[in-house]
Amino acid sequence: MMYPWLWRHLPGPVWVRVGTLTLAAVGLLALCFLWLFPAIAPLMPFNNTTVGGAQ
């Protein structure tokens, strides 16, 4: 139900709406990959691996 609401509330013709949503999606992905994921990476349990460490 979020997408129809968002589409109705964006201003401009269809091409402006598509561009706005594309820029928002790219910005959100950049935010996640540049700040969010590196911030939570040390808290993830799969960082403590022992492959190749035990002999």
mmCIF entry with sequence, helices, sheets and N, C-alpha, C, O atoms, coordinates in Angstrom:
data_MODEL
# 
_entry.id   MODEL 
# 
_entity.id                         1 
_entity.type                       polymer 
_entity.pdbx_number_of_molecules   1 
# 
_entity_poly.entity_id                      1 
_entity_poly.type                           'polypeptide(L)' 
_entity_poly.nstd_linkage                   no 
_entity_poly.nstd_monomer                   no 
_entity_poly.pdbx_seq_one_letter_code       MMYPWLWRHLPGPVWVRVGTLTLAAVGLLALCFLWLFPAIAPLMPFNNTTVGGAQ 
_entity_poly.pdbx_seq_one_letter_code_can   MMYPWLWRHLPGPVWVRVGTLTLAAVGLLALCFLWLFPAIAPLMPFNNTTVGGAQ 
_entity_poly.pdbx_strand_id                 A 
# 
loop_
_entity_poly_seq.entity_id 
_entity_poly_seq.num 
_entity_poly_seq.mon_id 
_entity_poly_seq.hetero 
1 1  MET n 
1 2  MET n 
1 3  TYR n 
1 4  PRO n 
1 5  TRP n 
1 6  LEU n 
1 7  TRP n 
1 8  ARG n 
1 9  HIS n 
1 10 LEU n 
1 11 PRO n 
1 12 GLY n 
1 13 PRO n 
1 14 VAL n 
1 15 TRP n 
1 16 VAL n 
1 17 ARG n 
1 18 VAL n 
1 19 GLY n 
1 20 THR n 
1 21 LEU n 
1 22 THR n 
1 23 LEU n 
1 24 ALA n 
1 25 ALA n 
1 26 VAL n 
1 27 GLY n 
1 28 LEU n 
1 29 LEU n 
1 30 ALA n 
1 31 LEU n 
1 32 CYS n 
1 33 PHE n 
1 34 LEU n 
1 35 TRP n 
1 36 LEU n 
1 37 PHE n 
1 38 PRO n 
1 39 ALA n 
1 40 ILE n 
1 41 ALA n 
1 42 PRO n 
1 43 LEU n 
1 44 MET n 
1 45 PRO n 
1 46 PHE n 
1 47 ASN n 
1 48 ASN n 
1 49 THR n 
1 50 THR n 
1 51 VAL n 
1 52 GLY n 
1 53 GLY n 
1 54 ALA n 
1 55 GLN n 
# 
_struct_asym.id          A 
_struct_asym.entity_id   1 
# 
loop_
_struct_conf.conf_type_id 
_struct_conf.id 
_struct_conf.pdbx_PDB_helix_id 
_struct_conf.beg_label_comp_id 
_struct_conf.beg_label_asym_id 
_struct_conf.beg_label_seq_id 
_struct_conf.pdbx_beg_PDB_ins_code 
_struct_conf.end_label_comp_id 
_struct_conf.end_label_asym_id 
_struct_conf.end_label_seq_id 
_struct_conf.pdbx_end_PDB_ins_code 
_struct_conf.beg_auth_comp_id 
_struct_conf.beg_auth_asym_id 
_struct_conf.beg_auth_seq_id 
_struct_conf.end_auth_comp_id 
_struct_conf.end_auth_asym_id 
_struct_conf.end_auth_seq_id 
_struct_conf.pdbx_PDB_helix_class 
_struct_conf.details 
_struct_conf.pdbx_PDB_helix_length 
HELX_P HELX_P1 AA1 MET A 2  ? HIS A 9  ? MET A 2  HIS A 9  1 ? 8  
HELX_P HELX_P2 AA2 VAL A 14 ? LEU A 31 ? VAL A 14 LEU A 31 1 ? 18 
HELX_P HELX_P3 AA3 CYS A 32 ? LEU A 36 ? CYS A 32 LEU A 36 3 ? 5  
HELX_P HELX_P4 AA4 PHE A 37 ? ILE A 40 ? PHE A 37 ILE A 40 1 ? 4  
HELX_P HELX_P5 AA5 ALA A 41 ? LEU A 43 ? ALA A 41 LEU A 43 5 ? 3  
HELX_P HELX_P6 AA6 PRO A 45 ? ASN A 47 ? PRO A 45 ASN A 47 5 ? 3  
# 
_struct_conf_type.id          HELX_P 
_struct_conf_type.criteria    ? 
_struct_conf_type.reference   ? 
# 
loop_
_atom_site.group_PDB 
_atom_site.id 
_atom_site.type_symbol 
_atom_site.label_atom_id 
_atom_site.label_alt_id 
_atom_site.label_comp_id 
_atom_site.label_asym_id 
_atom_site.label_entity_id 
_atom_site.label_seq_id 
_atom_site.pdbx_PDB_ins_code 
_atom_site.Cartn_x 
_atom_site.Cartn_y 
_atom_site.Cartn_z 
_atom_site.occupancy 
_atom_site.B_iso_or_equiv 
_atom_site.pdbx_formal_charge 
_atom_site.auth_seq_id 
_atom_site.auth_comp_id 
_atom_site.auth_asym_id 
_atom_site.auth_atom_id 
_atom_site.pdbx_PDB_model_num 
ATOM 1   N N  . MET A 1 1  ? 0.813  -1.195  0.000   1.00 0.00 ? 1  MET A N  1 
ATOM 2   C CA . MET A 1 1  ? 0.000  0.000   0.000   1.00 0.00 ? 1  MET A CA 1 
ATOM 3   C C  . MET A 1 1  ? 0.858  1.261   0.000   1.00 0.00 ? 1  MET A C  1 
ATOM 4   O O  . MET A 1 1  ? 0.339  2.352   -0.235  1.00 0.00 ? 1  MET A O  1 
ATOM 5   N N  . MET A 1 2  ? 2.153  1.137   0.257   1.00 0.00 ? 2  MET A N  1 
ATOM 6   C CA . MET A 1 2  ? 3.016  2.307   0.303   1.00 0.00 ? 2  MET A CA 1 
ATOM 7   C C  . MET A 1 2  ? 3.252  2.871   -1.095  1.00 0.00 ? 2  MET A C  1 
ATOM 8   O O  . MET A 1 2  ? 3.283  4.090   -1.264  1.00 0.00 ? 2  MET A O  1 
ATOM 9   N N  . TYR A 1 3  ? 3.420  2.013   -2.100  1.00 0.00 ? 3  TYR A N  1 
ATOM 10  C CA . TYR A 1 3  ? 3.779  2.486   -3.423  1.00 0.00 ? 3  TYR A CA 1 
ATOM 11  C C  . TYR A 1 3  ? 2.678  3.301   -4.084  1.00 0.00 ? 3  TYR A C  1 
ATOM 12  O O  . TYR A 1 3  ? 2.986  4.343   -4.662  1.00 0.00 ? 3  TYR A O  1 
ATOM 13  N N  . PRO A 1 4  ? 1.418  2.894   -4.036  1.00 0.00 ? 4  PRO A N  1 
ATOM 14  C CA . PRO A 1 4  ? 0.372  3.768   -4.600  1.00 0.00 ? 4  PRO A CA 1 
ATOM 15  C C  . PRO A 1 4  ? 0.283  5.112   -3.881  1.00 0.00 ? 4  PRO A C  1 
ATOM 16  O O  . PRO A 1 4  ? 0.067  6.138   -4.525  1.00 0.00 ? 4  PRO A O  1 
ATOM 17  N N  . TRP A 1 5  ? 0.444  5.122   -2.572  1.00 0.00 ? 5  TRP A N  1 
ATOM 18  C CA . TRP A 1 5  ? 0.403  6.376   -1.834  1.00 0.00 ? 5  TRP A CA 1 
ATOM 19  C C  . TRP A 1 5  ? 1.546  7.286   -2.262  1.00 0.00 ? 5  TRP A C  1 
ATOM 20  O O  . TRP A 1 5  ? 1.353  8.481   -2.482  1.00 0.00 ? 5  TRP A O  1 
ATOM 21  N N  . LEU A 1 6  ? 2.736  6.706   -2.377  1.00 0.00 ? 6  LEU A N  1 
ATOM 22  C CA . LEU A 1 6  ? 3.903  7.468   -2.783  1.00 0.00 ? 6  LEU A CA 1 
ATOM 23  C C  . LEU A 1 6  ? 3.731  8.009   -4.199  1.00 0.00 ? 6  LEU A C  1 
ATOM 24  O O  . LEU A 1 6  ? 4.050  9.170   -4.458  1.00 0.00 ? 6  LEU A O  1 
ATOM 25  N N  . TRP A 1 7  ? 3.236  7.196   -5.103  1.00 0.00 ? 7  TRP A N  1 
ATOM 26  C CA . TRP A 1 7  ? 3.043  7.604   -6.493  1.00 0.00 ? 7  TRP A CA 1 
ATOM 27  C C  . TRP A 1 7  ? 2.031  8.755   -6.594  1.00 0.00 ? 7  TRP A C  1 
ATOM 28  O O  . TRP A 1 7  ? 2.230  9.686   -7.375  1.00 0.00 ? 7  TRP A O  1 
ATOM 29  N N  . ARG A 1 8  ? 0.967  8.694   -5.820  1.00 0.00 ? 8  ARG A N  1 
ATOM 30  C CA . ARG A 1 8  ? -0.054 9.752   -5.863  1.00 0.00 ? 8  ARG A CA 1 
ATOM 31  C C  . ARG A 1 8  ? 0.452  11.067  -5.302  1.00 0.00 ? 8  ARG A C  1 
ATOM 32  O O  . ARG A 1 8  ? 0.002  12.129  -5.732  1.00 0.00 ? 8  ARG A O  1 
ATOM 33  N N  . HIS A 1 9  ? 1.376  11.024  -4.353  1.00 0.00 ? 9  HIS A N  1 
ATOM 34  C CA . HIS A 1 9  ? 1.816  12.245  -3.689  1.00 0.00 ? 9  HIS A CA 1 
ATOM 35  C C  . HIS A 1 9  ? 3.050  12.885  -4.312  1.00 0.00 ? 9  HIS A C  1 
ATOM 36  O O  . HIS A 1 9  ? 3.445  13.977  -3.903  1.00 0.00 ? 9  HIS A O  1 
ATOM 37  N N  . LEU A 1 10 ? 3.658  12.238  -5.279  1.00 0.00 ? 10 LEU A N  1 
ATOM 38  C CA . LEU A 1 10 ? 4.792  12.852  -5.962  1.00 0.00 ? 10 LEU A CA 1 
ATOM 39  C C  . LEU A 1 10 ? 4.286  13.856  -6.996  1.00 0.00 ? 10 LEU A C  1 
ATOM 40  O O  . LEU A 1 10 ? 3.305  13.588  -7.689  1.00 0.00 ? 10 LEU A O  1 
ATOM 41  N N  . PRO A 1 11 ? 4.949  15.012  -7.104  1.00 0.00 ? 11 PRO A N  1 
ATOM 42  C CA . PRO A 1 11 ? 4.507  16.009  -8.074  1.00 0.00 ? 11 PRO A CA 1 
ATOM 43  C C  . PRO A 1 11 ? 5.055  15.726  -9.471  1.00 0.00 ? 11 PRO A C  1 
ATOM 44  O O  . PRO A 1 11 ? 6.030  14.992  -9.631  1.00 0.00 ? 11 PRO A O  1 
ATOM 45  N N  . GLY A 1 12 ? 4.423  16.310  -10.465 1.00 0.00 ? 12 GLY A N  1 
ATOM 46  C CA . GLY A 1 12 ? 4.933  16.277  -11.831 1.00 0.00 ? 12 GLY A CA 1 
ATOM 47  C C  . GLY A 1 12 ? 4.364  15.165  -12.682 1.00 0.00 ? 12 GLY A C  1 
ATOM 48  O O  . GLY A 1 12 ? 3.578  14.337  -12.222 1.00 0.00 ? 12 GLY A O  1 
ATOM 49  N N  . PRO A 1 13 ? 4.787  15.168  -13.947 1.00 0.00 ? 13 PRO A N  1 
ATOM 50  C CA . PRO A 1 13 ? 4.343  14.106  -14.869 1.00 0.00 ? 13 PRO A CA 1 
ATOM 51  C C  . PRO A 1 13 ? 5.036  12.778  -14.558 1.00 0.00 ? 13 PRO A C  1 
ATOM 52  O O  . PRO A 1 13 ? 5.867  12.688  -13.654 1.00 0.00 ? 13 PRO A O  1 
ATOM 53  N N  . VAL A 1 14 ? 4.680  11.772  -15.313 1.00 0.00 ? 14 VAL A N  1 
ATOM 54  C CA . VAL A 1 14 ? 5.164  10.417  -15.042 1.00 0.00 ? 14 VAL A CA 1 
ATOM 55  C C  . VAL A 1 14 ? 6.685  10.346  -15.092 1.00 0.00 ? 14 VAL A C  1 
ATOM 56  O O  . VAL A 1 14 ? 7.291  9.708   -14.231 1.00 0.00 ? 14 VAL A O  1 
ATOM 57  N N  . TRP A 1 15 ? 7.314  10.979  -16.069 1.00 0.00 ? 15 TRP A N  1 
ATOM 58  C CA . TRP A 1 15 ? 8.768  10.869  -16.192 1.00 0.00 ? 15 TRP A CA 1 
ATOM 59  C C  . TRP A 1 15 ? 9.484  11.522  -15.009 1.00 0.00 ? 15 TRP A C  1 
ATOM 60  O O  . TRP A 1 15 ? 10.566 11.077  -14.624 1.00 0.00 ? 15 TRP A O  1 
ATOM 61  N N  . VAL A 1 16 ? 8.898  12.565  -14.432 1.00 0.00 ? 16 VAL A N  1 
ATOM 62  C CA . VAL A 1 16 ? 9.489  13.194  -13.250 1.00 0.00 ? 16 VAL A CA 1 
ATOM 63  C C  . VAL A 1 16 ? 9.325  12.284  -12.042 1.00 0.00 ? 16 VAL A C  1 
ATOM 64  O O  . VAL A 1 16 ? 10.239 12.170  -11.226 1.00 0.00 ? 16 VAL A O  1 
ATOM 65  N N  . ARG A 1 17 ? 8.189  11.644  -11.921 1.00 0.00 ? 17 ARG A N  1 
ATOM 66  C CA . ARG A 1 17 ? 7.960  10.713  -10.810 1.00 0.00 ? 17 ARG A CA 1 
ATOM 67  C C  . ARG A 1 17 ? 8.918  9.531   -10.876 1.00 0.00 ? 17 ARG A C  1 
ATOM 68  O O  . ARG A 1 17 ? 9.487  9.124   -9.863  1.00 0.00 ? 17 ARG A O  1 
ATOM 69  N N  . VAL A 1 18 ? 9.091  8.984   -12.073 1.00 0.00 ? 18 VAL A N  1 
ATOM 70  C CA . VAL A 1 18 ? 10.007 7.853   -12.242 1.00 0.00 ? 18 VAL A CA 1 
ATOM 71  C C  . VAL A 1 18 ? 11.433 8.280   -11.904 1.00 0.00 ? 18 VAL A C  1 
ATOM 72  O O  . VAL A 1 18 ? 12.157 7.543   -11.235 1.00 0.00 ? 18 VAL A O  1 
ATOM 73  N N  . GLY A 1 19 ? 11.835 9.450   -12.356 1.00 0.00 ? 19 GLY A N  1 
ATOM 74  C CA . GLY A 1 19 ? 13.167 9.945   -12.040 1.00 0.00 ? 19 GLY A CA 1 
ATOM 75  C C  . GLY A 1 19 ? 13.365 10.175  -10.555 1.00 0.00 ? 19 GLY A C  1 
ATOM 76  O O  . GLY A 1 19 ? 14.414 9.844   -10.003 1.00 0.00 ? 19 GLY A O  1 
ATOM 77  N N  . THR A 1 20 ? 12.361 10.739  -9.912  1.00 0.00 ? 20 THR A N  1 
ATOM 78  C CA . THR A 1 20 ? 12.439 10.981  -8.470  1.00 0.00 ? 20 THR A CA 1 
ATOM 79  C C  . THR A 1 20 ? 12.564 9.668   -7.703  1.00 0.00 ? 20 THR A C  1 
ATOM 80  O O  . THR A 1 20 ? 13.391 9.551   -6.799  1.00 0.00 ? 20 THR A O  1 
ATOM 81  N N  . LEU A 1 21 ? 11.754 8.691   -8.060  1.00 0.00 ? 21 LEU A N  1 
ATOM 82  C CA . LEU A 1 21 ? 11.823 7.399   -7.374  1.00 0.00 ? 21 LEU A CA 1 
ATOM 83  C C  . LEU A 1 21 ? 13.132 6.673   -7.657  1.00 0.00 ? 21 LEU A C  1 
ATOM 84  O O  . LEU A 1 21 ? 13.660 5.985   -6.783  1.00 0.00 ? 21 LEU A O  1 
ATOM 85  N N  . THR A 1 22 ? 13.659 6.820   -8.868  1.00 0.00 ? 22 THR A N  1 
ATOM 86  C CA . THR A 1 22 ? 14.943 6.199   -9.196  1.00 0.00 ? 22 THR A CA 1 
ATOM 87  C C  . THR A 1 22 ? 16.067 6.828   -8.378  1.00 0.00 ? 22 THR A C  1 
ATOM 88  O O  . THR A 1 22 ? 16.907 6.120   -7.823  1.00 0.00 ? 22 THR A O  1 
ATOM 89  N N  . LEU A 1 23 ? 16.081 8.149   -8.304  1.00 0.00 ? 23 LEU A N  1 
ATOM 90  C CA . LEU A 1 23 ? 17.101 8.825   -7.498  1.00 0.00 ? 23 LEU A CA 1 
ATOM 91  C C  . LEU A 1 23 ? 16.971 8.473   -6.019  1.00 0.00 ? 23 LEU A C  1 
ATOM 92  O O  . LEU A 1 23 ? 17.980 8.312   -5.332  1.00 0.00 ? 23 LEU A O  1 
ATOM 93  N N  . ALA A 1 24 ? 15.756 8.352   -5.529  1.00 0.00 ? 24 ALA A N  1 
ATOM 94  C CA . ALA A 1 24 ? 15.554 7.980   -4.133  1.00 0.00 ? 24 ALA A CA 1 
ATOM 95  C C  . ALA A 1 24 ? 16.058 6.560   -3.863  1.00 0.00 ? 24 ALA A C  1 
ATOM 96  O O  . ALA A 1 24 ? 16.669 6.302   -2.826  1.00 0.00 ? 24 ALA A O  1 
ATOM 97  N N  . ALA A 1 25 ? 15.803 5.642   -4.797  1.00 0.00 ? 25 ALA A N  1 
ATOM 98  C CA . ALA A 1 25 ? 16.263 4.264   -4.617  1.00 0.00 ? 25 ALA A CA 1 
ATOM 99  C C  . ALA A 1 25 ? 17.792 4.182   -4.658  1.00 0.00 ? 25 ALA A C  1 
ATOM 100 O O  . ALA A 1 25 ? 18.400 3.475   -3.854  1.00 0.00 ? 25 ALA A O  1 
ATOM 101 N N  . VAL A 1 26 ? 18.409 4.904   -5.592  1.00 0.00 ? 26 VAL A N  1 
ATOM 102 C CA . VAL A 1 26 ? 19.872 4.911   -5.686  1.00 0.00 ? 26 VAL A CA 1 
ATOM 103 C C  . VAL A 1 26 ? 20.469 5.546   -4.431  1.00 0.00 ? 26 VAL A C  1 
ATOM 104 O O  . VAL A 1 26 ? 21.470 5.058   -3.906  1.00 0.00 ? 26 VAL A O  1 
ATOM 105 N N  . GLY A 1 27 ? 19.867 6.618   -3.954  1.00 0.00 ? 27 GLY A N  1 
ATOM 106 C CA . GLY A 1 27 ? 20.349 7.260   -2.733  1.00 0.00 ? 27 GLY A CA 1 
ATOM 107 C C  . GLY A 1 27 ? 20.234 6.356   -1.523  1.00 0.00 ? 27 GLY A C  1 
ATOM 108 O O  . GLY A 1 27 ? 21.140 6.312   -0.691  1.00 0.00 ? 27 GLY A O  1 
ATOM 109 N N  . LEU A 1 28 ? 19.138 5.639   -1.418  1.00 0.00 ? 28 LEU A N  1 
ATOM 110 C CA . LEU A 1 28 ? 18.954 4.713   -0.302  1.00 0.00 ? 28 LEU A CA 1 
ATOM 111 C C  . LEU A 1 28 ? 19.970 3.569   -0.350  1.00 0.00 ? 28 LEU A C  1 
ATOM 112 O O  . LEU A 1 28 ? 20.520 3.181   0.680   1.00 0.00 ? 28 LEU A O  1 
ATOM 113 N N  . LEU A 1 29 ? 20.214 3.037   -1.535  1.00 0.00 ? 29 LEU A N  1 
ATOM 114 C CA . LEU A 1 29 ? 21.225 1.984   -1.668  1.00 0.00 ? 29 LEU A CA 1 
ATOM 115 C C  . LEU A 1 29 ? 22.616 2.509   -1.318  1.00 0.00 ? 29 LEU A C  1 
ATOM 116 O O  . LEU A 1 29 ? 23.383 1.825   -0.640  1.00 0.00 ? 29 LEU A O  1 
ATOM 117 N N  . ALA A 1 30 ? 22.942 3.712   -1.773  1.00 0.00 ? 30 ALA A N  1 
ATOM 118 C CA . ALA A 1 30 ? 24.243 4.292   -1.436  1.00 0.00 ? 30 ALA A CA 1 
ATOM 119 C C  . ALA A 1 30 ? 24.372 4.495   0.065   1.00 0.00 ? 30 ALA A C  1 
ATOM 120 O O  . ALA A 1 30 ? 25.419 4.210   0.646   1.00 0.00 ? 30 ALA A O  1 
ATOM 121 N N  . LEU A 1 31 ? 23.319 4.984   0.690   1.00 0.00 ? 31 LEU A N  1 
ATOM 122 C CA . LEU A 1 31 ? 23.330 5.170   2.142   1.00 0.00 ? 31 LEU A CA 1 
ATOM 123 C C  . LEU A 1 31 ? 23.588 3.849   2.864   1.00 0.00 ? 31 LEU A C  1 
ATOM 124 O O  . LEU A 1 31 ? 24.382 3.792   3.803   1.00 0.00 ? 31 LEU A O  1 
ATOM 125 N N  . CYS A 1 32 ? 22.919 2.799   2.424   1.00 0.00 ? 32 CYS A N  1 
ATOM 126 C CA . CYS A 1 32 ? 23.095 1.489   3.063   1.00 0.00 ? 32 CYS A CA 1 
ATOM 127 C C  . CYS A 1 32 ? 24.509 0.957   2.877   1.00 0.00 ? 32 CYS A C  1 
ATOM 128 O O  . CYS A 1 32 ? 25.129 0.504   3.839   1.00 0.00 ? 32 CYS A O  1 
ATOM 129 N N  . PHE A 1 33 ? 25.034 1.004   1.636   1.00 0.00 ? 33 PHE A N  1 
ATOM 130 C CA . PHE A 1 33 ? 26.342 0.419   1.377   1.00 0.00 ? 33 PHE A CA 1 
ATOM 131 C C  . PHE A 1 33 ? 27.495 1.244   1.923   1.00 0.00 ? 33 PHE A C  1 
ATOM 132 O O  . PHE A 1 33 ? 28.542 0.688   2.255   1.00 0.00 ? 33 PHE A O  1 
ATOM 133 N N  . LEU A 1 34 ? 27.328 2.568   2.024   1.00 0.00 ? 34 LEU A N  1 
ATOM 134 C CA . LEU A 1 34 ? 28.431 3.404   2.476   1.00 0.00 ? 34 LEU A CA 1 
ATOM 135 C C  . LEU A 1 34 ? 28.462 3.603   3.987   1.00 0.00 ? 34 LEU A C  1 
ATOM 136 O O  . LEU A 1 34 ? 29.542 3.760   4.558   1.00 0.00 ? 34 LEU A O  1 
ATOM 137 N N  . TRP A 1 35 ? 27.298 3.600   4.654   1.00 0.00 ? 35 TRP A N  1 
ATOM 138 C CA . TRP A 1 35 ? 27.282 3.894   6.084   1.00 0.00 ? 35 TRP A CA 1 
ATOM 139 C C  . TRP A 1 35 ? 26.629 2.807   6.933   1.00 0.00 ? 35 TRP A C  1 
ATOM 140 O O  . TRP A 1 35 ? 27.187 2.420   7.960   1.00 0.00 ? 35 TRP A O  1 
ATOM 141 N N  . LEU A 1 36 ? 25.481 2.313   6.539   1.00 0.00 ? 36 LEU A N  1 
ATOM 142 C CA . LEU A 1 36 ? 24.756 1.369   7.388   1.00 0.00 ? 36 LEU A CA 1 
ATOM 143 C C  . LEU A 1 36 ? 25.454 0.012   7.475   1.00 0.00 ? 36 LEU A C  1 
ATOM 144 O O  . LEU A 1 36 ? 25.744 -0.466  8.571   1.00 0.00 ? 36 LEU A O  1 
ATOM 145 N N  . PHE A 1 37 ? 25.726 -0.609  6.328   1.00 0.00 ? 37 PHE A N  1 
ATOM 146 C CA . PHE A 1 37 ? 26.318 -1.944  6.351   1.00 0.00 ? 37 PHE A CA 1 
ATOM 147 C C  . PHE A 1 37 ? 27.708 -1.961  6.998   1.00 0.00 ? 37 PHE A C  1 
ATOM 148 O O  . PHE A 1 37 ? 27.984 -2.870  7.782   1.00 0.00 ? 37 PHE A O  1 
ATOM 149 N N  . PRO A 1 38 ? 28.598 -0.999  6.708   1.00 0.00 ? 38 PRO A N  1 
ATOM 150 C CA . PRO A 1 38 ? 29.886 -1.007  7.426   1.00 0.00 ? 38 PRO A CA 1 
ATOM 151 C C  . PRO A 1 38 ? 29.733 -0.788  8.936   1.00 0.00 ? 38 PRO A C  1 
ATOM 152 O O  . PRO A 1 38 ? 30.545 -1.285  9.717   1.00 0.00 ? 38 PRO A O  1 
ATOM 153 N N  . ALA A 1 39 ? 28.713 -0.059  9.342   1.00 0.00 ? 39 ALA A N  1 
ATOM 154 C CA . ALA A 1 39 ? 28.523 0.187   10.774  1.00 0.00 ? 39 ALA A CA 1 
ATOM 155 C C  . ALA A 1 39 ? 28.071 -1.070  11.513  1.00 0.00 ? 39 ALA A C  1 
ATOM 156 O O  . ALA A 1 39 ? 28.457 -1.278  12.663  1.00 0.00 ? 39 ALA A O  1 
ATOM 157 N N  . ILE A 1 40 ? 27.258 -1.910  10.870  1.00 0.00 ? 40 ILE A N  1 
ATOM 158 C CA . ILE A 1 40 ? 26.757 -3.100  11.553  1.00 0.00 ? 40 ILE A CA 1 
ATOM 159 C C  . ILE A 1 40 ? 27.592 -4.349  11.273  1.00 0.00 ? 40 ILE A C  1 
ATOM 160 O O  . ILE A 1 40 ? 27.360 -5.387  11.893  1.00 0.00 ? 40 ILE A O  1 
ATOM 161 N N  . ALA A 1 41 ? 28.560 -4.273  10.354  1.00 0.00 ? 41 ALA A N  1 
ATOM 162 C CA . ALA A 1 41 ? 29.375 -5.445  10.006  1.00 0.00 ? 41 ALA A CA 1 
ATOM 163 C C  . ALA A 1 41 ? 30.103 -6.047  11.208  1.00 0.00 ? 41 ALA A C  1 
ATOM 164 O O  . ALA A 1 41 ? 30.134 -7.272  11.328  1.00 0.00 ? 41 ALA A O  1 
ATOM 165 N N  . PRO A 1 42 ? 30.689 -5.250  12.103  1.00 0.00 ? 42 PRO A N  1 
ATOM 166 C CA . PRO A 1 42 ? 31.364 -5.872  13.254  1.00 0.00 ? 42 PRO A CA 1 
ATOM 167 C C  . PRO A 1 42 ? 30.417 -6.613  14.196  1.00 0.00 ? 42 PRO A C  1 
ATOM 168 O O  . PRO A 1 42 ? 30.865 -7.443  14.986  1.00 0.00 ? 42 PRO A O  1 
ATOM 169 N N  . LEU A 1 43 ? 29.153 -6.336  14.128  1.00 0.00 ? 43 LEU A N  1 
ATOM 170 C CA . LEU A 1 43 ? 28.187 -6.982  15.010  1.00 0.00 ? 43 LEU A CA 1 
ATOM 171 C C  . LEU A 1 43 ? 27.634 -8.286  14.448  1.00 0.00 ? 43 LEU A C  1 
ATOM 172 O O  . LEU A 1 43 ? 26.924 -9.009  15.147  1.00 0.00 ? 43 LEU A O  1 
ATOM 173 N N  . MET A 1 44 ? 27.947 -8.587  13.212  1.00 0.00 ? 44 MET A N  1 
ATOM 174 C CA . MET A 1 44 ? 27.411 -9.785  12.573  1.00 0.00 ? 44 MET A CA 1 
ATOM 175 C C  . MET A 1 44 ? 28.200 -11.018 12.996  1.00 0.00 ? 44 MET A C  1 
ATOM 176 O O  . MET A 1 44 ? 29.426 -10.958 13.080  1.00 0.00 ? 44 MET A O  1 
ATOM 177 N N  . PRO A 1 45 ? 27.526 -12.131 13.262  1.00 0.00 ? 45 PRO A N  1 
ATOM 178 C CA . PRO A 1 45 ? 28.206 -13.318 13.772  1.00 0.00 ? 45 PRO A CA 1 
ATOM 179 C C  . PRO A 1 45 ? 29.066 -14.038 12.728  1.00 0.00 ? 45 PRO A C  1 
ATOM 180 O O  . PRO A 1 45 ? 29.957 -14.796 13.111  1.00 0.00 ? 45 PRO A O  1 
ATOM 181 N N  . PHE A 1 46 ? 28.841 -13.835 11.447  1.00 0.00 ? 46 PHE A N  1 
ATOM 182 C CA . PHE A 1 46 ? 29.616 -14.553 10.444  1.00 0.00 ? 46 PHE A CA 1 
ATOM 183 C C  . PHE A 1 46 ? 30.997 -13.956 10.223  1.00 0.00 ? 46 PHE A C  1 
ATOM 184 O O  . PHE A 1 46 ? 31.720 -14.428 9.345   1.00 0.00 ? 46 PHE A O  1 
ATOM 185 N N  . ASN A 1 47 ? 31.394 -12.939 10.980  1.00 0.00 ? 47 ASN A N  1 
ATOM 186 C CA . ASN A 1 47 ? 32.745 -12.411 10.884  1.00 0.00 ? 47 ASN A CA 1 
ATOM 187 C C  . ASN A 1 47 ? 33.747 -13.241 11.676  1.00 0.00 ? 47 ASN A C  1 
ATOM 188 O O  . ASN A 1 47 ? 34.953 -13.091 11.484  1.00 0.00 ? 47 ASN A O  1 
ATOM 189 N N  . ASN A 1 48 ? 33.276 -14.109 12.557  1.00 0.00 ? 48 ASN A N  1 
ATOM 190 C CA . ASN A 1 48 ? 34.157 -14.930 13.388  1.00 0.00 ? 48 ASN A CA 1 
ATOM 191 C C  . ASN A 1 48 ? 34.279 -16.329 12.786  1.00 0.00 ? 48 ASN A C  1 
ATOM 192 O O  . ASN A 1 48 ? 33.667 -17.280 13.271  1.00 0.00 ? 48 ASN A O  1 
ATOM 193 N N  . THR A 1 49 ? 35.073 -16.439 11.730  1.00 0.00 ? 49 THR A N  1 
ATOM 194 C CA . THR A 1 49 ? 35.234 -17.731 11.067  1.00 0.00 ? 49 THR A CA 1 
ATOM 195 C C  . THR A 1 49 ? 36.544 -18.384 11.508  1.00 0.00 ? 49 THR A C  1 
ATOM 196 O O  . THR A 1 49 ? 37.470 -17.707 11.953  1.00 0.00 ? 49 THR A O  1 
ATOM 197 N N  . THR A 1 50 ? 36.604 -19.699 11.378  1.00 0.00 ? 50 THR A N  1 
ATOM 198 C CA . THR A 1 50 ? 37.815 -20.441 11.763  1.00 0.00 ? 50 THR A CA 1 
ATOM 199 C C  . THR A 1 50 ? 38.333 -21.272 10.596  1.00 0.00 ? 50 THR A C  1 
ATOM 200 O O  . THR A 1 50 ? 39.117 -22.197 10.810  1.00 0.00 ? 50 THR A O  1 
ATOM 201 N N  . VAL A 1 51 ? 37.926 -20.976 9.394   1.00 0.00 ? 51 VAL A N  1 
ATOM 202 C CA . VAL A 1 51 ? 38.381 -21.749 8.234   1.00 0.00 ? 51 VAL A CA 1 
ATOM 203 C C  . VAL A 1 51 ? 39.856 -21.501 8.019   1.00 0.00 ? 51 VAL A C  1 
ATOM 204 O O  . VAL A 1 51 ? 40.281 -20.357 7.853   1.00 0.00 ? 51 VAL A O  1 
ATOM 205 N N  . GLY A 1 52 ? 40.623 -22.540 8.020   1.00 0.00 ? 52 GLY A N  1 
ATOM 206 C CA . GLY A 1 52 ? 42.055 -22.444 7.801   1.00 0.00 ? 52 GLY A CA 1 
ATOM 207 C C  . GLY A 1 52 ? 42.850 -22.060 9.047   1.00 0.00 ? 52 GLY A C  1 
ATOM 208 O O  . GLY A 1 52 ? 44.078 -21.983 8.987   1.00 0.00 ? 52 GLY A O  1 
ATOM 209 N N  . GLY A 1 53 ? 42.201 -21.826 10.138  1.00 0.00 ? 53 GLY A N  1 
ATOM 210 C CA . GLY A 1 53 ? 42.903 -21.399 11.340  1.00 0.00 ? 53 GLY A CA 1 
ATOM 211 C C  . GLY A 1 53 ? 43.307 -22.553 12.254  1.00 0.00 ? 53 GLY A C  1 
ATOM 212 O O  . GLY A 1 53 ? 44.288 -22.435 12.987  1.00 0.00 ? 53 GLY A O  1 
ATOM 213 N N  . ALA A 1 54 ? 42.574 -23.662 12.228  1.00 0.00 ? 54 ALA A N  1 
ATOM 214 C CA . ALA A 1 54 ? 42.865 -24.791 13.129  1.00 0.00 ? 54 ALA A CA 1 
ATOM 215 C C  . ALA A 1 54 ? 43.689 -25.836 12.391  1.00 0.00 ? 54 ALA A C  1 
ATOM 216 O O  . ALA A 1 54 ? 43.310 -26.299 11.315  1.00 0.00 ? 54 ALA A O  1 
ATOM 217 N N  . GLN A 1 55 ? 44.845 -26.207 12.994  1.00 0.00 ? 55 GLN A N  1 
ATOM 218 C CA . GLN A 1 55 ? 45.692 -27.226 12.378  1.00 0.00 ? 55 GLN A CA 1 
ATOM 219 C C  . GLN A 1 55 ? 46.114 -28.239 13.378  1.00 0.00 ? 55 GLN A C  1 
ATOM 220 O O  . GLN A 1 55 ? 46.835 -29.178 13.040  1.00 0.00 ? 55 GLN A O  1 
# 
